[in-house]
Amino acid sequence: MKKITLIISLLLCSIVYAQTKEKVIEQPPFVAWSSSTIEIDKVVLSDTATVLYIKAFYRPKYWIKVASGSFLKGNNGKKYTLRSGVGITLDKELWMSDSGEATFQLIFPPLPQGVTSVDFSEGDVPNSYHIYGIQLKNNRLPSLALPQNAITHKVDKKTSLPDPGMITGTAILKGRLLDYRPEMISELNVNISEPIKGFSQGMPVKINSDGTFALETTIMGITPASIYLFGQSLKFFLAPGETSELIINLRELCREQSKLRKNEKPYGQAVYINGPLAGVAQELNINTLPTILSKSETMVKEVANMDANAYKAYIMGKHADLQQKIESLPYSTATKQLLLIENDMNAAQALILVSNMLTQAKLYKKEITKEQAQTYFSKLQKDLPADYFNDLKYLTSINTPKALLSDNYTYTVYTLSRIKDQLPNMLGTDKGPFFDVSTAAGIYKNILDFNPLNDQQKALLASLPTSYQSIVETANTELLNKIEQNKKKTGYKINEVGEVTNEDLFASIISKFKEKVILVDFWATWCGPCRMANKAILPLKEELKNKEIVYLYLTGETSPLKLWENMIPDIHGEHFRVTDAQWKYLMSEFKISGVPTYIIVDRNGSISYKVTGFPGVDTMKTELLKALDKQ
């Protein structure tokens, strides 16, 4: 009996001892992250393991994935590699439920007692998850000393929104990321909303090791700009001859997006702004009122079974409700004026996209198939009431100079270009800033498609403000110089497909490169990720230049001929431009859902690798070398 009692006592002591060695940190704070998709709900530390209890938040019916090469890096500089997952299979898709939430655990080796914080990382894989500075000691981050220039401005509530002006000059942007570490991100993309120049990929700005960055650029008038960082868009303004300054508080930027920590005490402002219209920018960045009429998915559900007139009444009602809410906001007159203009823009865009929305609604209800969608859309467009755009003159704020201070103006110009003939009825005039910008933007886009100015465009240009003329003429001069330079370039070759059936098309294309490894890139001139990938792969091409690898680029007629001809001199390799019918066949044959898509063909003519989306330079190199080694 005593022996049994002793054994039980020893077991109880062991359990108590084990429990004393286990430490639980509930919802640990962190410094920054690359994505708000996964959050750490709890960390359990013991002598045998470190367990991260994860809550995932993502779109319902979509999947997430965690790489088996994930690791924790302690503040001691050492790495602790992921052992296993519970509730998730590593490297496999985890499909989200209807709620868009999931829970699982990630199990790592035990951490030494001296480790007070860790970073979670999936390593160098595309779209990887990273969470920096996860605290294991207490539920607050170490105190953060804000720079003296990190101030919250007192905004004059009565000051109106100014006109942006048309003076051209150099604008300076400088800033700093607080809590920055070089492994977080190496550069920022500064998106400058210049309606004449249209959509852009952003201007890359290098981040220095201390978190500072700087940019100088030529702009016309006060111009809206933004930086998209860690899932949030930070808005500010640039102005000729002035300096804009951003102090970005990473810990607050990420906390605001956290579903688990969003109700906790803030770490200050997410961004502190100095410079032109700093007060307006400050209010825009703390504004929680949506200036879109409704979330797209919600709108699709609500407009189901509506005809064009009912949809129009629905949008105008939403617009009126939102206008009333904006007017009651405790913000400055200037900020409210800008939000009201954006409300007008969004209403105009929604009204113009009536056929798109009603088609989506039919698809959502499964009353039509994807194959029937284009026919249904075309019928809606054809049957649109003749007076649909006649009583929308209250949207005239779109045709004022102040509208150019919205970063939504570029998209508004693009969308409204679909109804160019109805615009005078819609806005009550055929003159004004919107029409000038729209005309200049159309000519500018034509230049971007490698079409130099013609006599008709020069005549149109002459009627526009001189500042607009200067922007377009500068682009035209640069184009003419580029065309001349392209004539001297080598390293690329344009190939003809020839007379061949669709079934023999791909075999015919690759037959010219027998016994070599072929990297086939399905791309398009209008595809931003395609262009970025082409630049990213340049060092790899140079590294493998002595290998028997052919770089073969395939595109279709959606890539404008002149633009394609003048873009490919900078893309060394073998180029093919196929017809629409051939392109559709290839998309179907290889089950390609988008561009860029890459296929690697080995020496025997067999496909050894296929992926949609650029997989990264390291993965591409690995797959190419595997194909080269294959006998």
VOGU-3710 file (C-alpha; in Angstrom, 3 decimals, decimal comma):
1> mkkitliisl> 0,000/0,000/0,000  2,834/2,380/0,948  4,544/1,508/-2,301  1,413/2,370/-4,317  1,019/5,626/-2,365  4,641/6,509/-3,077  4,217/5,831/-6,814  1,070/7,975/-6,956  2,863/10,761/-5,080  5,771/10,621/-7,508
11> llcsivyaqt> 3,385/10,756/-10,470  1,558/13,734/-9,002  4,862/15,477/-8,368  5,894/14,787/-11,952  2,632/16,251/-13,266  2,950/19,325/-11,044  6,592/19,703/-12,075  5,640/19,411/-15,760  2,936/21,985/-15,284  5,349/24,416/-13,621
21> kekvieqppf> 7,692/24,054/-16,588  4,930/24,983/-19,075  4,374/28,670/-19,869  1,373/30,013/-21,769  1,334/33,417/-23,506  -2,157/34,425/-24,636  -2,372/36,465/-27,850  1,238/37,664/-27,698  1,899/41,126/-29,142  4,168/41,424/-32,165
31> vawssstiei> 6,009/44,175/-34,035  5,013/43,584/-37,672  3,849/40,987/-40,166  3,697/40,372/-43,881  0,044/39,275/-43,888  -2,985/39,430/-41,602  -4,112/35,958/-42,742  -2,639/34,087/-39,792  -2,528/35,291/-36,188  -1,057/33,737/-33,071
41> dkvvlsdtat> -3,774/33,123/-30,517  -1,501/31,472/-27,981  2,071/30,294/-27,475  2,781/27,341/-25,161  6,402/26,905/-24,038  7,631/23,705/-22,412  10,768/21,618/-22,089  9,631/19,415/-24,959  8,166/21,809/-27,540  7,107/25,310/-28,509
51> vlyikafyrp> 3,538/25,303/-29,795  1,957/28,166/-31,738  -1,838/28,090/-31,687  -2,863/29,741/-34,958  -6,109/31,388/-35,995  -6,409/31,912/-39,746  -8,706/34,446/-41,405  -9,153/34,269/-45,170  -11,779/34,279/-47,894  -14,375/31,487/-47,517
61> kywikvasgs> -13,851/28,538/-49,883  -10,254/29,625/-50,600  -7,131/27,946/-49,262  -3,986/28,823/-47,367  -0,778/26,843/-47,015  2,092/26,688/-44,504  5,534/25,605/-45,725  7,327/22,707/-44,033  10,509/24,781/-44,031  9,021/27,323/-41,615
71> flkgnngkky> 11,041/28,253/-38,546  11,235/30,438/-35,468  14,203/32,733/-35,053  14,894/33,729/-31,472  16,375/37,007/-30,286  19,474/34,887/-29,588  19,965/34,659/-33,381  19,294/30,892/-33,589  16,686/29,151/-35,774  14,242/26,475/-34,624
81> tlrsgvgitl> 12,745/24,526/-37,538  9,087/23,515/-37,655  8,548/19,918/-36,577  4,922/19,302/-37,470  1,421/20,697/-37,670  -1,794/19,741/-35,906  -4,978/20,434/-37,833  -2,974/21,310/-40,947  -0,840/19,275/-43,359  2,332/21,177/-44,158
91> dkelwmsdsg> 2,831/22,152/-47,818  -0,817/21,202/-48,532  -3,859/23,407/-49,101  -6,009/24,106/-46,054  -9,428/25,103/-47,382  -11,305/27,746/-45,456  -14,827/27,108/-44,202  -17,880/29,273/-44,936  -16,883/31,452/-41,973  -13,487/32,191/-43,517
101> eatfqlifpp> -11,755/31,021/-40,334  -9,600/28,056/-39,341  -7,491/26,982/-36,365  -4,397/24,792/-36,193  -1,158/24,349/-34,287  2,481/24,572/-35,370  4,977/22,638/-33,265  8,613/23,720/-32,958  11,521/22,592/-30,744  11,720/23,972/-27,184
111> lpqgvtsvdf> 13,289/27,397/-26,760  16,096/28,241/-24,307  14,952/30,184/-21,253  16,818/33,334/-22,328  14,738/33,750/-25,504  12,236/36,560/-24,896  10,985/37,101/-28,452  10,884/35,203/-31,749  10,175/35,792/-35,418  8,008/33,309/-37,321
121> segdvpnsyh> 9,004/32,823/-40,965  8,161/30,495/-43,840  11,535/31,309/-45,356  12,211/32,538/-48,880  9,085/31,228/-50,617  6,590/33,273/-52,702  3,892/35,082/-50,689  5,352/33,695/-47,474  4,110/34,467/-43,976  6,335/36,354/-41,557
131> iygiqlknnr> 5,531/37,642/-38,068  8,277/39,703/-36,420  8,998/40,370/-32,755  6,505/37,965/-31,144  6,763/38,669/-27,421  7,246/35,754/-25,021  7,837/37,783/-21,846  4,727/39,950/-21,370  1,661/41,245/-23,160  3,131/44,586/-24,248
141> lpslalpqna> 5,868/45,441/-26,693  8,954/47,312/-25,500  8,314/51,058/-25,361  8,763/52,981/-28,592  10,345/56,435/-28,629  8,679/58,485/-31,363  10,816/60,974/-33,304  10,151/64,663/-32,556  8,616/65,160/-35,989  6,026/62,409/-35,394
151> ithkvdkkts> 3,207/64,803/-34,590  -0,562/64,766/-34,906  -1,634/67,967/-36,650  -4,404/70,236/-35,460  -6,707/70,457/-38,454  -8,541/73,674/-39,267  -12,097/72,383/-39,546  -13,253/75,304/-41,693  -10,558/75,294/-44,391  -11,802/74,181/-47,800
161> lpdpgmitgt> -10,072/71,779/-50,154  -7,716/73,720/-52,465  -7,391/73,323/-56,213  -4,313/71,220/-57,015  -2,838/73,759/-59,462  -0,900/73,080/-62,649  2,632/74,067/-61,690  5,186/71,389/-62,594  8,193/70,808/-60,360  10,145/68,387/-58,186
171> ailkgrlldy> 8,437/66,863/-55,171  10,467/65,257/-52,387  9,311/62,327/-50,270  11,258/61,137/-47,270  10,329/58,867/-44,428  11,190/56,250/-41,881  9,793/52,887/-40,788  9,874/52,538/-37,000  10,873/49,094/-35,622  12,329/48,315/-39,067
181> rpemiselnv> 14,609/45,358/-39,756  16,163/44,716/-43,194  14,698/41,188/-43,396  11,161/42,621/-43,311  11,088/44,340/-46,700  13,801/45,876/-48,900  11,810/48,453/-50,856  8,518/50,319/-50,976  6,287/50,989/-53,952  5,128/54,595/-54,036
191> nisepikgfs> 1,952/54,885/-56,098  1,485/58,384/-57,488  -1,986/59,088/-58,874  -1,360/61,032/-62,077  -4,561/60,624/-64,154  -2,929/61,576/-67,448  -0,295/58,873/-67,048  -2,859/56,278/-66,008  -2,201/53,155/-63,984  1,357/52,346/-62,982
201> qgmpvkinsd> 3,191/49,664/-61,049  4,448/52,255/-58,582  7,872/53,780/-58,137  10,240/51,470/-56,216  12,071/53,157/-53,326  14,945/51,438/-51,514  14,714/51,230/-47,721  17,985/51,911/-45,936  19,197/49,682/-43,089  17,953/52,224/-40,526
211> gtfalettim> 14,434/52,214/-42,026  14,742/55,556/-43,816  13,805/56,099/-47,464  13,684/58,995/-49,930  12,364/59,821/-53,390  12,421/62,783/-55,766  9,989/62,952/-58,670  8,552/65,494/-61,082  4,816/66,073/-60,744  2,169/68,580/-61,796
221> gitpasiylf> 0,282/70,278/-58,973  -0,667/68,776/-55,614  -0,894/65,059/-56,298  -2,354/62,206/-54,222  -0,010/59,320/-53,492  -0,006/56,182/-51,391  2,161/53,366/-50,101  0,622/49,916/-49,688  2,441/48,294/-46,810  1,633/45,136/-44,833
231> gqslkfflap> -1,983/45,072/-46,018  -2,815/48,747/-45,531  -2,806/51,752/-47,860  -1,188/54,880/-46,406  -2,375/58,045/-48,145  -0,504/61,346/-48,469  0,065/64,182/-50,939  3,052/65,391/-52,938  3,509/68,940/-54,229  6,036/70,637/-56,535
241> getseliinl> 8,807/72,330/-54,557  7,705/70,781/-51,248  8,792/67,888/-49,025  6,381/65,249/-47,758  7,473/63,235/-44,743  6,085/59,917/-43,453  6,896/58,327/-40,105  5,389/54,845/-40,344  4,629/53,115/-37,052  4,776/49,443/-38,039
251> relcreqskl> 3,509/48,056/-34,740  0,362/50,182/-34,880  -0,095/49,674/-38,632  -0,273/45,914/-38,038  -2,217/46,046/-34,739  -5,022/47,974/-36,452  -5,516/45,080/-38,876  -5,343/42,368/-36,232  -8,639/40,678/-35,452  -7,287/39,471/-32,106
261> rknekpygqa> -5,635/42,714/-30,937  -7,616/45,474/-32,669  -9,464/46,493/-29,473  -6,288/46,973/-27,456  -4,699/50,292/-26,595  -3,079/51,829/-29,714  0,669/52,350/-30,033  0,055/55,847/-31,411  -0,866/56,673/-35,021  -0,130/54,178/-37,807
271> vyingplagv> 1,496/56,983/-39,791  2,539/60,526/-38,976  2,534/62,915/-41,941  4,204/66,263/-42,529  3,971/68,315/-45,711  1,249/69,416/-48,153  -2,336/68,777/-46,990  -0,938/66,857/-44,019  -4,123/67,399/-41,995  -6,355/66,016/-44,747
281> aqelnintlp> -4,053/63,024/-45,239  -4,079/62,420/-41,489  -7,885/62,301/-41,456  -8,022/60,095/-44,555  -5,765/57,537/-42,879  -7,904/57,330/-39,739  -11,193/57,391/-41,649  -13,155/54,214/-41,005  -16,202/55,156/-43,095  -16,181/53,293/-46,415
291> tilsksetmv> -16,316/55,602/-49,427  -17,277/52,736/-51,696  -21,011/52,240/-52,054  -20,903/48,649/-50,883  -18,637/45,666/-50,852  -18,789/44,018/-54,239  -19,982/40,616/-52,950  -22,737/42,242/-50,872  -23,830/44,381/-53,796  -24,012/41,373/-56,121
301> kevanmdana> -26,410/39,686/-53,716  -28,555/42,797/-53,290  -28,961/43,642/-56,993  -29,988/40,139/-58,034  -33,219/40,204/-60,091  -32,985/43,965/-60,721  -33,274/45,517/-64,164  -31,162/48,529/-65,212  -33,576/51,149/-63,867  -33,995/49,387/-60,518
311> ykayimgkha> -30,225/49,052/-60,241  -29,830/52,761/-60,979  -32,315/53,659/-58,227  -30,467/51,333/-55,854  -27,076/52,981/-56,547  -28,480/56,511/-56,253  -30,070/55,571/-52,919  -26,776/54,173/-51,615  -25,022/57,323/-52,824  -27,491/59,576/-50,977
321> dlqqkieslp> -27,179/57,575/-47,732  -23,393/57,706/-47,810  -23,404/61,412/-48,628  -25,454/62,097/-45,510  -23,035/60,068/-43,373  -20,009/61,894/-44,776  -21,543/65,300/-44,101  -22,084/64,345/-40,446  -18,481/63,248/-39,876  -16,409/65,206/-37,304
331> ystatkqlll> -13,754/65,942/-39,933  -12,510/69,096/-41,581  -14,423/70,710/-44,424  -11,551/69,848/-46,793  -11,585/66,136/-45,959  -15,367/65,906/-46,195  -15,274/67,659/-49,582  -12,805/65,064/-50,861  -14,865/62,178/-49,483  -18,022/63,586/-51,095
341> iendmnaaqa> -16,232/63,805/-54,451  -15,079/60,205/-54,063  -18,655/59,186/-53,275  -19,702/60,806/-56,570  -16,924/58,970/-58,414  -17,907/55,629/-56,972  -21,551/56,216/-57,848  -20,611/57,093/-61,433  -18,420/53,995/-61,733  -21,135/51,739/-60,287
351> lilvsnmltq> -23,757/53,155/-62,671  -21,509/52,654/-65,683  -20,740/49,076/-64,643  -24,439/48,176/-64,512  -24,130/45,352/-67,061  -21,098/43,926/-65,262  -22,858/43,895/-61,901  -26,126/42,420/-63,173  -24,201/39,718/-65,038  -22,250/38,890/-61,866
361> aklykkeitk> -25,547/38,671/-59,994  -26,870/36,119/-62,484  -23,657/34,115/-62,182  -23,846/34,283/-58,398  -27,400/32,905/-58,461  -26,250/30,271/-60,986  -28,979/31,346/-63,402  -26,409/31,558/-66,206  -23,133/29,737/-66,853  -19,730/31,297/-67,406
371> eqaqtyfskl> -20,051/30,410/-71,074  -23,350/32,321/-71,270  -22,075/35,360/-69,372  -20,651/37,279/-72,344  -23,852/36,893/-74,353  -25,950/37,996/-71,371  -23,656/40,986/-70,751  -23,859/42,068/-74,403  -27,655/41,923/-74,334  -27,777/44,065/-71,185
381> qkdlpadyfn> -25,544/46,644/-72,835  -27,672/46,682/-75,977  -30,958/47,003/-74,032  -29,738/49,752/-71,685  -32,453/52,474/-71,565  -31,645/55,409/-73,831  -32,107/57,894/-70,965  -30,092/55,887/-68,426  -27,394/58,593/-68,073  -29,618/61,656/-68,564
391> dlkyltsint> -30,355/62,729/-64,994  -26,941/62,323/-63,358  -25,846/65,961/-63,530  -25,533/66,023/-59,721  -22,236/64,148/-60,201  -20,637/67,297/-61,670  -18,012/67,385/-58,882  -16,115/64,857/-61,020  -15,576/67,684/-63,520  -13,896/70,059/-61,034
401> pkallsdnyt> -10,150/70,632/-60,384  -10,531/69,478/-56,759  -11,450/65,996/-58,011  -7,836/65,496/-59,092  -6,904/65,352/-55,399  -8,573/61,930/-55,155  -6,453/58,850/-55,780  -9,589/57,351/-57,330  -9,580/59,859/-60,187  -7,374/57,778/-62,477
411> ytvytlsrik> -9,768/54,828/-62,334  -12,736/57,168/-62,772  -11,266/58,550/-66,005  -10,619/54,998/-67,212  -14,140/53,788/-66,357  -15,998/56,796/-67,749  -14,123/56,492/-71,043  -16,511/53,570/-71,760  -19,392/56,035/-72,189  -17,584/58,893/-73,902
421> dqlpnmlgtd> -20,621/59,792/-76,007  -22,970/60,000/-72,996  -20,638/62,051/-70,774  -21,976/65,471/-71,847  -25,503/64,352/-70,853  -24,233/62,852/-67,632  -22,181/65,885/-66,541  -24,228/68,630/-68,222  -21,315/69,922/-70,324  -18,607/68,760/-72,695
431> kgpffdvsta> -15,893/71,019/-71,245  -13,915/71,125/-68,037  -11,030/69,397/-66,194  -12,460/65,908/-66,614  -12,696/66,233/-70,400  -9,196/67,736/-70,623  -7,684/64,977/-68,494  -9,620/62,278/-70,358  -8,401/63,537/-73,748  -4,780/63,833/-72,591
441> agiyknildf> -4,919/60,410/-70,895  -6,216/58,754/-74,080  -3,390/60,231/-76,152  -0,819/59,349/-73,495  -1,998/55,718/-73,391  -1,662/55,510/-77,157  1,964/56,591/-76,784  2,522/53,918/-74,135  1,297/51,414/-76,746  4,235/52,583/-78,918
451> nplndqqkal> 2,190/54,773/-81,245  3,847/58,181/-81,774  1,653/61,281/-81,988  -0,225/61,706/-85,272  -1,547/64,959/-86,760  -5,060/64,492/-85,362  -3,725/63,929/-81,844  -1,432/66,937/-82,140  -4,436/69,094/-83,021  -6,382/67,759/-80,007
461> laslptsyqs> -3,379/68,316/-77,776  -3,107/71,953/-78,834  -6,513/72,681/-77,259  -5,434/71,425/-73,813  -3,634/73,292/-71,001  0,075/73,733/-71,723  1,043/71,644/-68,683  -0,905/68,684/-70,133  0,713/69,235/-73,517  4,152/69,142/-71,913
471> ivetantell> 3,515/65,757/-70,235  2,315/64,153/-73,470  5,015/65,691/-75,667  7,755/64,549/-73,287  6,388/60,992/-73,442  6,275/61,187/-77,254  9,919/62,295/-77,445  10,950/59,454/-75,150  9,010/56,995/-77,322  10,698/58,148/-80,544
481> nkieqnkkkt> 14,115/57,760/-78,883  13,140/54,307/-77,583  12,048/53,134/-81,043  15,401/54,199/-82,492  17,310/52,454/-79,697  15,304/49,250/-80,206  16,417/49,065/-83,820  19,982/48,522/-82,597  19,220/45,853/-79,975  19,963/42,146/-80,370
491> gykinevgev> 19,428/38,986/-78,335  15,794/38,429/-79,252  14,094/36,831/-82,231  10,570/37,097/-83,634  9,305/33,734/-84,906  6,392/32,936/-87,214  4,103/30,058/-86,294  3,312/29,200/-89,913  0,393/27,148/-91,230  -0,351/24,532/-88,605
501> tnedlfasii> -3,422/23,034/-86,927  -4,202/23,883/-83,330  -3,512/20,291/-82,335  0,043/20,511/-83,753  0,654/24,131/-82,687  2,694/23,660/-79,527  4,671/20,728/-80,913  5,505/22,828/-83,983  6,671/25,774/-81,870  9,035/23,754/-79,668
511> skfkekvilv> 10,269/21,531/-82,530  12,764/24,238/-83,498  14,621/23,682/-80,224  15,072/19,910/-80,030  17,331/18,381/-77,373  17,326/21,574/-75,329  15,484/22,502/-72,173  12,784/25,070/-72,937  11,285/27,548/-70,494  7,957/28,547/-72,060
521> dfwatwcgpc> 6,555/31,807/-70,676  2,876/32,495/-71,443  2,650/36,249/-70,926  1,059/39,517/-72,103  2,306/43,062/-72,553  -0,430/44,391/-70,254  0,454/41,973/-67,419  2,365/43,768/-64,651  3,481/40,559/-62,858  4,764/39,240/-66,220
531> rmankailpl> 6,967/42,301/-66,686  8,245/42,182/-63,099  9,082/38,484/-63,478  10,957/39,187/-66,725  13,182/41,627/-64,827  13,604/39,309/-61,849  14,826/36,441/-64,015  17,554/38,460/-65,794  20,360/37,501/-63,334  19,356/33,825/-63,641
541> keelknkeiv> 19,578/34,005/-67,434  23,075/35,416/-67,096  24,076/32,744/-64,551  22,825/29,916/-66,808  23,873/31,457/-70,124  26,225/28,574/-70,953  23,543/25,939/-70,341  21,423/24,500/-73,138  18,283/26,407/-72,165  15,913/28,207/-74,544
551> ylyltgetsp> 13,713/31,026/-73,206  10,539/30,981/-75,277  7,853/33,675/-74,907  4,281/33,123/-76,088  1,584/35,798/-76,229  -1,676/36,464/-78,075  -3,398/39,300/-79,855  -4,441/40,983/-76,609  -0,841/42,215/-76,605  -0,978/45,123/-79,116
561> lklwenmipd> 1,371/44,422/-82,039  3,443/47,614/-81,918  3,703/47,510/-78,138  4,810/43,874/-78,304  7,361/44,540/-81,058  8,937/47,359/-79,060  8,818/45,647/-75,677  10,531/42,378/-76,609  13,946/43,851/-77,555  14,545/44,003/-73,796
571> ihgehfrvtd> 13,343/40,398/-73,313  16,039/38,152/-74,752  14,740/34,900/-76,150  12,496/33,369/-78,814  9,178/35,202/-79,283  5,867/34,018/-80,762  2,633/35,992/-81,083  -0,284/33,683/-81,911  -3,838/34,437/-83,027  -6,773/34,742/-80,604
581> aqwkylmsef> -8,034/31,309/-81,650  -4,613/29,722/-81,159  -4,186/31,416/-77,790  -7,590/30,175/-76,574  -6,699/26,669/-77,708  -3,395/26,718/-75,823  -5,112/28,077/-72,686  -7,614/25,220/-72,845  -5,104/22,532/-73,819  -2,736/23,309/-70,947
591> kisgvptyii> -5,487/24,365/-68,507  -3,966/27,807/-68,061  -6,070/30,110/-65,897  -3,922/33,245/-66,102  -0,619/34,844/-66,959  2,201/34,546/-66,337  2,203/30,753/-66,632  5,463/28,854/-67,029  6,058/25,435/-68,567  9,435/23,711/-68,594
601> vdrngsisyk> 9,970/21,207/-71,406  12,847/18,740/-70,959  15,237/17,505/-73,666  12,818/14,711/-74,589  9,966/17,117/-75,255  8,075/16,219/-72,070  6,660/18,792/-69,665  8,578/18,554/-66,389  7,143/21,586/-64,580  4,182/23,952/-64,814
611> vtgfpgvdtm> 3,091/26,845/-62,611  0,843/29,891/-62,861  2,360/32,970/-61,251  6,089/33,597/-60,945  7,388/31,003/-58,434  10,557/32,923/-57,599  14,062/32,824/-59,035  15,287/30,013/-56,757  12,415/27,679/-57,652  12,813/28,435/-61,360
621> ktellkaldk> 16,533/27,688/-61,194  15,940/24,407/-59,345  13,367/23,224/-61,890  15,499/24,205/-64,888  18,540/22,375/-63,497  16,398/19,296/-62,768  15,223/19,295/-66,388  18,822/19,661/-67,594  19,933/16,677/-65,499  17,080/14,489/-66,731
631> q> 18,211/11,913/-69,294
//
